[in-house]
Amino acid sequence: MSDKDEILAAIDEHNGVCREILAIVEIENRALVQGQLESGPHALERGDAKRALLEQLDSLKGKIKQGREFLESQGLSGASLDSDISAAIEEGKRLIMKAVALDRENEKILLKNGRLSPGTLPSPEARRPDLVAKTYITG
């Protein structure tokens, strides 16, 4: 990854995947809030779609890491980043945090309704949103 446009394209692609994940989580949340707990093919399709999107995020994370390393080698980071790149990064953070928070709310609703056993929840460490940011900063 060697220029601003490539880096921005990778971040934008990442943000697009985050938007898709957020859309799925929002659909699930609306159904849960309205008491329309779904099981069956639609729920499985959404679960499969989320897993596929999460796999895409893993590969995009590598591209973004390369871009970050390139920018750092050029002496660019933090406040010295291009405004387009900074804005795209901030949008990504917002999307990730919103999806994580909403997914956690969905877990609480499922747990409250007895549709999720406490043993199936991720560990408290895995559910900390600040660790998501750490993944992208130091990962």
N, C-alpha and C positions, 0 to 999 in steps of 0.2 A: 504494500500500500504506500503510494508515494506522493499523493497530492490531496489537496483539500476536497476536491470533487469526489474522489474515491472514498475518502473517510466519511464525508457527508452522506454519500449514497449508502454506505454500510449502516450508519446510524439511522438513516431514514427507513431502510429495510427492517432493521431491528424494531423501530417504533411501529411500523406497520404490523409486524407480528404481535407486538404488545397490544395494539388496538384490537386485533382479532381475538386474542385471549380475553381481553377486557369485555368484548362484546358477548362472548360465550358465558363468562362469569356473571354479567348483567342479566342475561336471559335466565340463567339458573336462579339468580337472586329474586327476580320478579316472580318466578314460579314458586319459589319457597315462601316468599312473603305472602303471596296470595293463597297459600296452602295447597298448591297444586303440585305436590311432590311427585315427580315423575320417576318411573323406573321403566325399563324396557329399552326398545331400540333407540329412541331419541336420546335418552340419557347416555346410553353406551356410545352413540355417535359423537355426542359432545365430548365425552371423556376421551375417545380416540382422537378427536380433533385437537383437544388440548395437549395430549401427549405428543402428537406430531408437531404442533407449534412449539412446544417446549424444546423438542429436539432441534428445531430450526434455530431457536435462540442460542443453543449451545454453540452451533457453528458460527453464528453471527457474532457471538461474544469473542471468538478467536479473531475475527476480522477487526473488530473494534479495538481489541487489545493491540493488534499490529499497528493500527492507526494511532493509538495513544503513544506507543513506543516511538513511532516515526515523529510525531509532534514533539515529544519530549527530547528526541535527538536534535530537533531543530530549535530547542530552547523555548518551545511554546507549551504552556500549561496554565491552568487557572485563569486569571484575569487577562492573560495575554492571548488567549484563544480567539479565533475568529468568531464574530458574533453569531453567524449562522450555525457553526458547530456548537457553540455554547447553548444556543436556543434549542437545538435538536437534542442535546444531552439532557437539558432541563425537561423537555417534553417527555423524553423516555423515562426519566425518574418519576415524573408525575403519573404516567401511565402504569408503571410497575407498582408504585405505592398504592394507587387506586385499586388495581387488580388484586394485590395481596390483601388489602384491607377488606374488600368485598368478598373475597374467597374465605377469609377468616370468619366474616359474618355468616356466610353460607354454612360453614362448618358448625358454628354455634347453633344455628337454626336446626340443622340436621341432628345435632347432639340433643338439643332440647326436645325434639319430636321423637327421639328414640330410633332414628334412622341411621345413626352412626355410633358405634361403640367407642368409648374413650380410648381403648387400645389401638384404634386405627388412626388416631390423630398423629401428626408428626410431633417430634420432640419439641419442647419449648424453644430450644436453640434454632431449630429449622423454621420456626414460625416467626422469628424476629425480623421485621422489615429492614432494620439497619444492616443485617447480614446480607441482604440482597444488594444493597449499595456497595458493601465491602467486596462482594464478588466481582463487581464491575470496576472497582477502583484498584484492587490488588490482584484480582484473578488473572 
